[in-house]
Every structure is written in structure tokens, then in C-alpha cells.
Amino acid sequence: MPVVFVHGVATRRSPAYDRSSAQRSALLRASLGPALGVPTDALTVLDAYWGDAASRFAWAHASLPDHSEERFGATMSEDWPALAFALAAFPRTAATAPVTAVARTCLADAIDLLWTVSAERAQAAEAGELAGLAVAAAAYADRQPTPTWSAEVTDDRVFLDRLLTRLPAGTQNGDPVTETFGGSRRRVAVGRLQEGLARIAAAAPRAATTGLVSVGRSRTHHAVSRFLGDVLSYLRQREQHGPDGAIARVIAEMIEAGDRARTVADPRLVIVAHSMGGNIVYDLLSCLRPELACDSLVTVGSQVGVFAELDLFQAVAAPRDPSVDRVPALPNLGRWINVFDPDDVMAFVVGGIFADAEDYRYSTGAGLLGAHSAYFLRPSFHRLLAARVGRAPMSGQVKPPDDGEDPSPAVSQVGPRQ
């Protein structure tokens, strides 16, 4: 099951992007491989990076307001996304042992919180072991949602020690611990988790500072300009160049690479598309490059539904009766899963518009500001994704219809919603 990941807007290469990409790919391999019976090392994960083909600002963002008076004295860390996610948990936690306090209510939430913050600074070489521990921890939390031993713990480091003793000693494949120049991989990963505990504890006193508000406003403003710029850049490229637009071409080439990567042991092609990436992939499959095909499409925090309602897809016609009419299922797409967080203001559902599309509700717990970028950081998301994709039938390689074949008719029934 080759996996092609398509990111959303406002994404640019940086050390932080490279780290998050490595963590995401490792989690996808560690979770999806076992669920589908594909060896982890045989699962191909391709990153369809298109940021370099997106918007460029001629005056280097000179249009952004300069709130220098609000930033004066700010000492906030550069790792804003992880700390914002950590701070989202504090209203319901104890200041002395925040991760343990979360675990007493829901162990899965505590694991998501700790691994998200810890992975923010992890190097690419650490991704595999961290992902293996994350998958093992998430599986344990599935069996023990509120373990009795968590009530006996009053220190976060003790909590981590107790949790780790309940996980397999090796990696996610049961391999023995491998020694590296700096010590065993597991030892390095545990050190990263311990660092994450310290960062979470240190974040609490800063939750109400004006520095936090200032950094948040500045970063949000910058992200919004990139968001609008990338959306408009794609639409302009599509209008002027169609399938030969730079963004469309980059993503289409990666989907073709994923198709070529199919093997007997790894036969199905899955596309996971975040935010604007989902809109572009649907555009490619439905209109720009209909000869492309995939067995499963997973859109996450995406706007495909609202793009359809605004008549932004050439292949989607307005309904005569919106209460019953649905856009026909694509013949070159086997299954479509759409995941959204109710707190993600940039995420929309698709089941009321597209036939056979399945909407699933998922809470990142990151709040209105952090939800949109939090999905792929959480081990629980990958565990649930593996369960959903793993239930898809082994239909083999989906192909578009022959020229004379009639595509699938419109279906008014929609998929399940949770």
C-alpha cells in the first residue's frame, strides 16, 4: 500500500518541516503497515511537497502589520505549534504533574500530548523509534483507557517510567534494541520523551503572558497571508495552465510514483491529503488528470465540500435538488474517507455532497487555533486511521474506466458519520 502524503497551504521547507515529515512518515509506516499486513520496511511513503511551487511575496511580506510594540520583551519559544497544543490541555490538568493528570482522565490524551510535544524537536533518525513507542503506547491505551496505576502516580517522570515498562522492549516490529553511537535507539527516544515532559511543565506559567498572545497573533497573521496566497496561486495556475500548472504537476508526478511503487506485498495506493491538498487531489482525479487512480483517498481537515458548493471544481455540477442529489463517485477512486475536527474552522464535511464519501469526526483536543495542524502529530489519529483504512476490501489496483465504459451513476446515499 504505497502512501502518498499531500500537504496543505502555508507549508515551506525548513528544519521543522523536515522533522515533522519524518515523524509523520514513521507513524504512517508503524501504524498502517501492521493493519494491512504489510511489513513496515516494505511500506512506501512518498511526500508530495509542493510548497516551492506555491505563492511568493514580491515585497517579502511587507504587507503584514508590524506589531513590534506587542512583541517587545517576548521570550516565547520558536516551537509554537507544540507548545500551543500542550497549553490546550492545561485547563483540566494539575500544575505539578500535568501529563499524569490528563492520563487519569484519558491515557490516550496523555500519550498524544506527550508524543506531540516530544516529536517537535526530534531528529529524523529518532522518528522510527519514537513512532514505534507511540504505536505501542496507543495500543496499550486502547486496552487500558484509564489504568488504575495512574491514580498512584504523582510525578510525570514516574508516570513515563511506569508506562514504558508496559510496552514491548524492542521496536514496533519486535526487533531487538539496536545500539547506536550515542546509545540505544530506545534510550535516545526515552530521553526525548523526558525532555517533552520538562517542556510541558515549563509551559504552564507562560500560558497567560502577553508574549504568548503576541507570538500567536504574529504567526497566525503570517500563516493567513500564506494560506490565501497559496490558494489563489493554485487557482491561477489551474486557470492559466490546467494540468501543467506547477502545483498540479508536482502532485500528479508523486501520485504516478506511488502507482509505480505498488508491489505484490504492497499492492494498494493510498493518498492522504491535508487541507488544500485534498482539494487539489480531487481536482486531479476528477478533471485535470482523470487517468490517475488510487484505492483510498483520505482527506483530513480539508475544504473539498465548500469548494464544491462554491462551484470551484470543473467536474462538479450544481444540484437540481440539494436534499437528494449527490456528485457521482469517481470511477478511479476506490474509497474516500474524510476526517474533520469540529474545532477546526478550516475543516468541512463531504457526505452531503459526494456519493459514497465517508465523514468521520475526530477531536485533536488542540482548540480552535491548533486543531488544523494537530491531526498528524497525534498517535491516536494514526491508530484510528489504520483501523479505518485496514477495513477496506483488498480490491487491488483501481483503474479509470475504458473510454467506452459508463462511469458510476450518482448515488444519493452517503457514508457513515461518527
C-alpha positions as CSV (number, residue, x, y, z in Angstrom):
1,M,0.0,0.0,0.0
2,P,2.2,2.9,-1.2
3,V,1.1,6.1,0.6
4,V,1.3,9.5,-0.9
5,F,1.0,12.4,1.5
6,V,-0.1,15.8,0.1
7,H,0.3,18.7,2.5
8,G,-1.8,21.9,2.6
9,V,-1.1,25.5,2.2
10,A,1.4,27.7,4.0
11,T,3.9,24.8,4.1
12,R,7.5,25.5,3.3
13,R,10.7,23.5,3.7
14,S,12.6,24.2,6.9
15,P,14.3,22.1,9.6
16,A,11.0,22.0,11.5
17,Y,9.1,20.7,8.3
18,D,11.8,18.0,7.7
19,R,11.4,16.8,11.3
20,S,7.6,16.8,11.2
21,S,7.7,15.0,7.8
22,A,10.0,12.3,9.2
23,Q,7.8,11.8,12.3
24,R,4.6,11.7,10.2
25,S,6.1,9.1,7.7
26,A,7.3,7.0,10.6
27,L,3.9,7.0,12.2
28,L,2.2,6.1,9.0
29,R,4.6,3.2,8.4
30,A,4.3,2.0,12.0
31,S,0.5,2.1,12.1
32,L,-0.7,1.3,8.6
33,G,1.8,-1.4,7.9
34,P,0.7,-3.9,10.6
35,A,-3.0,-3.1,10.0
36,L,-2.7,-4.1,6.4
37,G,-0.3,-7.0,6.8
38,V,2.5,-5.1,5.0
39,P,5.9,-5.2,6.7
40,T,6.8,-1.7,8.0
41,D,10.0,-1.6,6.0
42,A,8.1,-2.6,2.8
43,L,5.6,0.3,3.1
44,T,6.5,3.1,0.7
45,V,5.6,6.6,1.9
46,L,6.0,9.5,-0.5
47,D,5.8,13.2,0.4
48,A,4.2,15.3,-2.4
49,Y,5.9,18.6,-1.3
50,W,4.6,21.5,-3.5
51,G,5.4,24.5,-1.3
52,D,8.1,25.7,-3.7
53,A,5.6,25.9,-6.5
54,A,3.1,28.0,-4.5
55,S,2.9,31.7,-3.6
56,R,5.8,34.1,-3.5
57,F,5.5,37.5,-1.9
58,A,7.1,40.2,-4.1
59,W,7.8,42.6,-1.2
60,A,8.8,39.8,1.3
61,H,5.6,40.1,3.4
62,A,5.8,43.9,3.7
63,S,2.0,43.9,3.7
64,L,1.9,42.3,7.2
65,P,1.4,44.8,10.1
66,D,4.4,45.2,12.3
67,H,3.3,44.8,15.9
68,S,6.7,45.5,17.3
69,E,5.3,47.1,20.4
70,E,3.4,43.9,21.3
71,R,6.5,41.7,20.8
72,F,8.8,43.8,23.0
73,G,10.1,41.6,25.8
74,A,8.6,38.4,24.4
75,T,10.5,35.3,25.2
76,M,8.3,32.6,23.7
77,S,10.0,29.6,22.1
78,E,10.0,29.1,18.4
79,D,8.2,25.8,18.7
80,W,4.8,27.4,18.9
81,P,2.7,24.6,17.5
82,A,3.8,22.0,20.0
83,L,3.5,24.4,23.0
84,A,0.1,25.6,21.8
85,F,-1.1,22.0,21.8
86,A,0.4,21.5,25.3
87,L,-1.3,24.6,26.7
88,A,-4.6,23.4,25.4
89,A,-4.6,20.7,28.0
90,F,-3.8,22.9,31.0
91,P,-7.4,24.0,31.9
92,R,-8.0,20.4,33.1
93,T,-4.6,19.5,34.5
94,A,-2.7,19.9,37.7
95,A,0.3,22.2,37.5
96,T,2.7,19.8,39.3
97,A,2.1,16.8,37.1
98,P,0.1,17.8,34.0
99,V,0.6,14.7,31.9
100,T,-0.3,12.4,34.8
101,A,-3.4,14.4,35.5
102,V,-4.5,14.0,31.9
103,A,-3.8,10.3,32.0
104,R,-6.1,9.8,35.0
105,T,-9.0,11.0,32.7
106,C,-7.8,9.5,29.4
107,L,-4.5,7.8,28.9
108,A,-4.7,8.2,25.1
109,D,-4.9,12.0,25.5
110,A,-1.8,12.0,27.7
111,I,0.1,10.0,25.2
112,D,-1.0,12.3,22.4
113,L,0.1,15.3,24.4
114,L,3.5,13.9,25.4
115,W,4.4,12.5,22.0
116,T,3.3,15.6,20.1
117,V,5.5,17.9,22.2
118,S,8.4,15.5,22.3
119,A,8.4,14.9,18.5
120,E,8.6,18.7,17.8
121,R,12.4,18.7,18.3
122,A,13.2,15.1,17.5
123,Q,15.7,14.5,14.7
124,A,14.8,12.4,11.6
125,A,17.0,9.5,12.9
126,E,14.8,9.3,16.0
127,A,11.5,9.1,14.1
128,G,11.3,5.4,13.8
129,E,11.8,4.5,17.4
130,L,9.5,7.3,18.6
131,A,6.8,6.1,16.2
132,G,7.2,2.6,17.4
133,L,6.9,3.6,21.0
134,A,3.9,5.8,20.1
135,V,2.1,2.9,18.3
136,A,2.8,0.6,21.3
137,A,1.6,3.2,23.8
138,A,-1.6,3.9,21.8
139,A,-2.3,0.2,21.6
140,Y,-1.9,-0.1,25.4
141,A,-4.2,2.9,26.0
142,D,-6.8,1.3,23.8
143,R,-6.7,-1.7,26.1
144,Q,-6.4,0.4,29.3
145,P,-8.1,3.8,28.8
146,T,-7.8,4.8,32.4
147,P,-5.2,2.4,34.1
148,T,-5.6,2.1,37.9
149,W,-1.9,2.6,38.4
150,S,-2.1,6.2,37.1
151,A,-4.0,7.2,40.3
152,E,-1.0,6.1,42.4
153,V,1.5,8.3,40.4
154,T,2.2,11.9,41.5
155,D,5.2,12.7,39.2
156,D,5.3,12.9,35.5
157,R,8.7,11.2,35.2
158,V,7.4,8.3,37.3
159,F,4.3,8.1,35.1
160,L,6.5,7.8,32.0
161,D,8.6,5.1,33.6
162,R,5.5,3.1,34.6
163,L,4.1,3.5,31.1
164,L,7.3,2.4,29.3
165,T,7.6,-0.8,31.5
166,R,4.3,-1.9,30.0
167,L,5.5,-1.5,26.4
168,P,7.5,-4.0,24.3
169,A,11.2,-3.8,24.9
170,G,12.1,-3.6,21.2
171,T,10.7,-1.6,18.3
172,Q,7.3,-1.8,16.7
173,N,8.4,-4.9,14.8
174,G,9.6,-6.8,17.8
175,D,13.2,-6.3,16.7
176,P,15.9,-6.2,19.4
177,V,17.1,-2.8,20.6
178,T,19.8,-1.6,18.2
179,E,22.9,0.1,19.6
180,T,23.9,3.4,18.1
181,F,26.9,5.6,18.6
182,G,25.0,7.7,21.3
183,G,23.4,4.7,23.0
184,S,20.4,2.5,22.1
185,R,17.7,4.0,19.9
186,R,15.2,3.4,22.7
187,R,17.3,5.2,25.2
188,V,17.5,8.2,22.9
189,A,13.7,8.2,22.3
190,V,13.1,8.0,26.1
191,G,15.4,10.9,26.6
192,R,13.3,12.9,24.1
193,L,10.1,12.0,25.9
194,Q,11.7,13.1,29.2
195,E,12.6,16.4,27.5
196,G,9.0,16.7,26.4
197,L,7.8,16.3,30.0
198,A,10.0,19.2,31.0
199,R,8.7,21.4,28.3
200,I,5.1,20.8,29.1
201,A,5.7,21.6,32.8
202,A,7.6,24.8,31.8
203,A,4.8,25.9,29.5
204,A,2.2,26.3,32.3
205,P,3.4,29.6,33.8
206,R,3.6,31.2,30.4
207,A,0.1,30.4,29.4
208,A,-1.3,33.9,30.2
209,T,1.7,36.0,29.2
210,T,1.4,38.8,26.6
211,G,4.4,37.4,24.9
212,L,2.4,34.2,24.1
213,V,-0.5,36.3,22.7
214,S,1.9,38.4,20.6
215,V,3.7,35.5,19.1
216,G,0.4,33.8,18.4
217,R,-1.0,36.8,16.7
218,S,2.1,37.4,14.6
219,R,2.4,33.8,13.5
220,T,-1.3,33.5,12.7
221,H,-1.2,36.7,10.6
222,H,1.7,35.3,8.6
223,A,0.1,32.0,8.2
224,V,-3.2,33.5,6.9
225,S,-1.3,35.5,4.3
226,R,0.4,32.3,3.1
227,F,-2.9,30.5,3.2
228,L,-4.6,33.0,0.9
229,G,-1.6,33.2,-1.3
230,D,-1.2,29.5,-1.9
231,V,-5.0,29.0,-2.6
232,L,-5.0,31.9,-5.1
233,S,-1.7,30.7,-6.7
234,Y,-3.2,27.2,-7.3
235,L,-6.4,28.6,-8.8
236,R,-4.5,31.0,-11.0
237,Q,-2.1,28.2,-12.2
238,R,-5.1,26.0,-12.9
239,E,-6.8,28.7,-14.9
240,Q,-3.7,29.5,-17.0
241,H,-2.1,26.1,-17.4
242,G,-4.6,23.4,-16.4
243,P,-2.9,20.1,-15.5
244,D,0.5,21.6,-16.5
245,G,0.4,24.1,-13.6
246,A,3.4,23.8,-11.3
247,I,1.5,22.6,-8.2
248,A,-0.7,20.2,-10.1
249,R,2.3,18.7,-11.9
250,V,4.3,18.2,-8.7
251,I,1.4,16.3,-7.0
252,A,0.5,14.3,-10.1
253,E,4.1,13.1,-10.6
254,M,4.2,11.9,-7.0
255,I,0.9,10.0,-7.4
256,E,2.4,8.4,-10.5
257,A,5.5,7.5,-8.5
258,G,3.2,5.9,-5.8
259,D,1.5,3.9,-8.6
260,R,4.8,2.6,-9.8
261,A,5.8,1.7,-6.2
262,R,3.0,-1.0,-6.0
263,T,4.3,-4.5,-5.3
264,V,2.8,-7.8,-4.6
265,A,3.4,-7.3,-0.9
266,D,2.2,-3.7,-1.0
267,P,-0.5,-3.5,-3.7
268,R,-2.8,-0.7,-2.9
269,L,-2.2,3.1,-3.4
270,V,-3.5,5.4,-0.7
271,I,-3.4,9.2,-0.8
272,V,-3.5,11.1,2.4
273,A,-4.3,14.8,1.8
274,H,-4.4,17.6,4.3
275,S,-6.4,20.8,3.9
276,M,-5.8,22.3,0.5
277,G,-4.1,19.2,-0.6
278,G,-7.4,17.4,-0.6
279,N,-8.9,20.0,-3.0
280,I,-6.0,19.6,-5.4
281,V,-6.1,15.8,-5.3
282,Y,-9.9,15.8,-6.0
283,D,-9.3,18.3,-8.9
284,L,-6.7,15.9,-10.4
285,L,-8.7,12.8,-10.1
286,S,-12.0,14.3,-11.3
287,C,-10.8,16.6,-14.1
288,L,-7.2,17.6,-14.6
289,R,-5.7,14.1,-14.6
290,P,-8.5,11.5,-14.6
291,E,-6.2,8.8,-15.8
292,L,-4.7,8.8,-12.3
293,A,-6.2,6.4,-9.8
294,C,-6.0,5.4,-6.2
295,D,-7.6,2.7,-4.0
296,S,-8.2,5.0,-1.0
297,L,-8.3,8.8,-0.6
298,V,-8.1,10.2,3.0
299,T,-8.8,13.9,3.2
300,V,-8.0,15.5,6.6
301,G,-9.1,19.0,7.7
302,S,-10.0,19.7,4.1
303,Q,-12.3,22.1,2.2
304,V,-13.4,19.8,-0.7
305,G,-17.0,20.2,0.3
306,V,-17.0,24.0,0.4
307,F,-15.0,24.2,-2.9
308,A,-17.8,22.1,-4.5
309,E,-20.5,24.4,-3.1
310,L,-18.7,27.4,-4.5
311,D,-18.5,25.9,-8.0
312,L,-14.7,25.7,-7.9
313,F,-14.5,22.3,-9.4
314,Q,-15.0,21.9,-13.1
315,A,-16.2,18.3,-12.7
316,V,-18.9,19.2,-10.1
317,A,-22.2,20.4,-11.4
318,A,-24.7,22.3,-9.2
319,P,-27.5,20.0,-7.9
320,R,-31.1,20.3,-9.0
321,D,-32.3,19.2,-5.6
322,P,-29.6,19.6,-2.9
323,S,-31.6,17.4,-0.5
324,V,-31.1,14.3,-2.6
325,D,-28.6,15.0,-5.4
326,R,-25.0,13.8,-4.9
327,V,-22.0,14.2,-7.0
328,P,-21.3,10.7,-8.6
329,A,-18.5,8.6,-7.1
330,L,-15.3,8.8,-9.1
331,P,-14.6,5.5,-11.1
332,N,-10.8,5.9,-10.5
333,L,-11.3,6.2,-6.7
334,G,-12.0,3.1,-4.6
335,R,-12.8,4.6,-1.2
336,W,-13.0,8.2,0.2
337,I,-12.6,8.9,3.9
338,N,-12.9,12.4,5.2
339,V,-11.8,13.3,8.7
340,F,-12.6,16.6,10.5
341,D,-12.2,18.1,13.9
342,P,-15.3,20.1,15.0
343,D,-12.9,22.7,16.4
344,D,-11.0,23.0,13.1
345,V,-12.6,26.0,11.4
346,M,-10.9,25.1,8.1
347,A,-12.3,21.5,8.0
348,F,-15.6,20.6,6.2
349,V,-17.7,17.5,5.6
350,V,-18.3,16.0,2.2
351,G,-21.0,13.3,2.7
352,G,-23.9,15.6,2.0
353,I,-22.4,16.5,-1.4
354,F,-20.5,13.5,-2.8
355,A,-21.8,9.9,-3.2
356,D,-20.1,7.2,-1.2
357,A,-17.9,9.7,0.7
358,E,-17.5,8.8,4.4
359,D,-17.2,11.6,7.1
360,Y,-15.6,10.9,10.4
361,R,-15.4,13.2,13.4
362,Y,-12.1,13.3,15.3
363,S,-11.1,15.6,18.1
364,T,-7.5,16.7,18.3
365,G,-8.0,18.5,21.6
366,A,-5.9,21.4,20.3
367,G,-8.7,24.0,20.3
368,L,-9.6,26.5,17.6
369,L,-6.1,27.8,17.0
370,G,-4.2,24.5,17.0
371,A,-6.7,21.9,15.6
372,H,-5.9,22.4,11.9
373,S,-2.2,21.4,12.2
374,A,-2.6,18.8,15.0
375,Y,-4.0,15.8,13.3
376,F,-0.8,14.1,12.1
377,L,1.0,14.8,15.4
378,R,-1.2,12.5,17.5
379,P,-0.5,8.8,17.8
380,S,-4.3,8.1,18.3
381,F,-5.0,9.6,14.9
382,H,-2.7,7.2,13.2
383,R,-4.1,4.3,15.2
384,L,-7.7,5.1,14.1
385,L,-6.6,5.8,10.5
386,A,-5.0,2.4,10.3
387,A,-8.2,0.8,11.6
388,R,-10.4,2.5,9.0
389,V,-8.1,2.0,6.1
390,G,-7.4,-1.6,7.2
391,R,-11.1,-2.4,6.8
392,A,-11.2,-1.5,3.2
393,P,-11.5,-4.6,0.9
394,M,-8.5,-5.8,-1.0
395,S,-9.8,-4.6,-4.3
396,G,-6.5,-4.5,-5.9
397,Q,-5.5,-1.6,-8.2
398,V,-8.3,0.7,-9.0
399,K,-8.2,2.0,-12.6
400,P,-10.3,4.6,-14.5
401,P,-12.9,3.2,-16.9
402,D,-12.2,2.5,-20.5
403,D,-13.2,5.2,-23.0
404,G,-16.4,3.3,-23.8
405,E,-17.3,2.4,-20.2
406,D,-20.0,4.2,-18.5
407,P,-18.8,5.8,-15.2
408,S,-20.6,5.0,-11.9
409,P,-24.1,6.6,-11.6
410,A,-24.9,9.2,-9.0
411,V,-25.8,7.7,-5.6
412,S,-27.9,9.6,-3.1
413,Q,-26.8,7.6,0.0
414,V,-23.9,8.9,1.9
415,G,-21.3,7.1,4.0
416,P,-21.4,6.7,7.8
417,R,-20.6,9.6,10.1
418,Q,-19.2,9.5,13.6
